[in-house]
Amino acid sequence: MRLVTIPPDEIEELKALWDELNEHHLRESLHFKAWFRDYSFEKHLAMRVRGKESFAQAVEEGGAYVAFCLTTLDSIARGEIDSIFVREAHRGSGFGRLLMESALAWLKERKAVDVSISSAGGNEAVFGFYAKCGFYPSGHLLRAGDDQ
């Protein structure tokens, strides 16, 4: 196992894992299947990452990436764990915790004043992991579903 930092100009290396994360959300979503079906890595980078300082890491095992975390910091020091994903076969291995701790350390070094993570509806099973990492619900954002 090796923790690899991905430079911003090589972030495309994470596309395959990000696509797996998006497919997971597509399967689990109750009301936004069309949105996840149409959402792409390129759209995600344009909407949520570009224009912010970013930090990307991946866990490499057996010559392949099996987990990743993408973290951002905006111009007013708001930090976000933008995306974190561990392939199902590697869950419970500690890779998610390792990535989260590294991302939080990066944000702390940059003096982030507000750190958040969001979770897609239907993915509530991850809340236990997030709580172990110090993240708790602070509100609920509701959107009109695909069927509206």
PyMOL commands that set and color helices and strands:
alter all, ss='L'
color gray80, all
select helices_A, chain A and resi 8-28+33-38+41-49+88-90+95-109+124-132
alter helices_A, ss='H'
color red, helices_A
select strands_A, chain A and resi 2-6+53-61+64-73+78-86+114-117
alter strands_A, ss='S'
color yellow, strands_A
deselect
rebuild
show_as cartoon
